[in-house]
Amino acid sequence: MIDTKHIEHFTQLVGDENIYSDKAHLIAYSYDATREHFEPDAVIFPRNEEDVSAILKYCNEHKIIIVPRGAGSGFTGGALPSHGGIVLAMEKHMNKILEIDMKNMVAIVQPGVINMDLQRAVEEVGLFYPPDPASQDYSTIGGNVSENAGGMRAAKYGITKDYVMATRAVLPNGDVIKAGKRTIKDVAGYNISGILIASEGTLAVLTEITLKLIPKPKMTK
Ligand SMILES: Cc1cc2nc3c(=O)[nH]c(=O)nc-3n(C[C@H](O)[C@H](O)[C@H](O)COP(=O)(O)OP(=O)(O)OC[C@H]3O[C@@H](n4cnc5c(N)ncnc54)[C@H](O)[C@@H]3O)c2cc1C
């Protein structure tokens, strides 16, 4: 159980409409698809990367557990606050498609974007985002990247890791990192985005993801 002074701090930071510690919210955010359940101490809806950074920095200094969460459809328990703490829920604010770059064939999205919303948006302009987990109607790109989700089209087109070009993320101490670029010929240095893929929120909180797109197939079967 975290001290009420911490809840007050977060309330001042994000506004009382973006933090909940009532029983209904704690129960709603205690589940994922594993059917295990562990209640957090509070649920926070960060409005932007600055909020994520400030929250992580404060939690790091005060040894408060943070669990990032997309749609809670994961089967690994990664979104479960098994030791309490704060659930950082991305679906309310950090859910925007920021850019569809036709020239470089990439989409830049916030982590709370729902997979199917991205698929529809890029198909409208003649492009295609292949990873299609069966949870595509509700699972988020942040969750897809953090679980390296695959889907029915994986055998032909590959899985999420094959489409992540770049990431922005917040480290536990609040520092923001940028890794990768929107161009294919970005080959220098460590593949930091690659380390974040499938890391289930254990290393950093993703705040922006650049995804490779391909031309929309002329036919589907
Ligand atoms: C009916 C059903 C069908 C499914 N089909 C498939 C399938 O075909 N293929 C497949 O691979 N999976 C499938 N899944 C599993 C699940 O949907 C995927 O793992 C999906 O990628 C999880 O996304 P989510 O938004 O629900 O993430 P969540 O469950 O909320 O979180 C998953 C993990 O990602 C982390 N996370 C979320 N957002 C962030 C962030 N911004 N930064 C850092 N970490 C973050 C969480 O901490 C957690 O560890 C299915 C699940 C269901 C219920």
The ligand as a Gaussian input file, in Angstrom:
#p B3LYP/6-31G(d) Opt

LIG

0 1
 C       -8.445000     -13.281000     -27.571000
 C       -6.962000     -13.007000     -27.603000
 C       -6.264000     -13.273000     -28.753000
 C       -4.875000     -13.055000     -28.797000
 N       -4.204000     -13.324000     -29.948000
 C       -2.872000     -13.136000     -30.011000
 C       -2.158000     -13.438000     -31.218000
 O       -2.735000     -13.840000     -32.223000
 N       -0.823000     -13.247000     -31.211000
 C       -0.156000     -12.784000     -30.107000
 O        1.067000     -12.621000     -30.162000
 N       -0.819000     -12.472000     -28.961000
 C       -2.147000     -12.639000     -28.889000
 N       -2.830000     -12.340000     -27.737000
 C       -2.099000     -11.818000     -26.585000
 C       -2.151000     -10.268000     -26.472000
 O       -3.271000      -9.739000     -27.095000
 C       -0.919000      -9.657000     -27.064000
 O        0.199000     -10.033000     -26.293000
 C       -0.967000      -8.130000     -27.138000
 O        0.206000      -7.706000     -27.794000
 C       -1.056000      -7.447000     -25.788000
 O       -1.381000      -6.096000     -26.006000
 P       -2.092000      -5.213000     -24.865000
 O       -2.260000      -3.838000     -25.393000
 O       -3.313000      -5.890000     -24.383000
 O       -0.954000      -5.231000     -23.755000
 P       -1.071000      -5.522000     -22.192000
 O       -1.617000      -6.892000     -21.959000
 O       -1.738000      -4.400000     -21.517000
 O        0.466000      -5.509000     -21.806000
 C        1.323000      -6.506000     -22.291000
 C        2.747000      -6.185000     -21.828000
 O        3.181000      -5.001000     -22.453000
 C        3.625000      -4.074000     -21.481000
 N        3.322000      -2.736000     -22.002000
 C        2.145000      -2.263000     -22.463000
 N        2.284000      -0.998000     -22.877000
 C        3.578000      -0.665000     -22.672000
 C        4.351000       0.514000     -22.881000
 N        3.825000       1.626000     -23.405000
 N        5.660000       0.498000     -22.548000
 C        6.228000      -0.616000     -22.027000
 N        5.548000      -1.747000     -21.794000
 C        4.243000      -1.769000     -22.119000
 C        2.887000      -4.435000     -20.216000
 O        3.580000      -4.010000     -19.058000
 C        2.854000      -5.950000     -20.333000
 O        4.059000      -6.499000     -19.863000
 C       -4.203000     -12.551000     -27.663000
 C       -4.939000     -12.259000     -26.510000
 C       -6.300000     -12.484000     -26.474000
 C       -7.051000     -12.157000     -25.221000

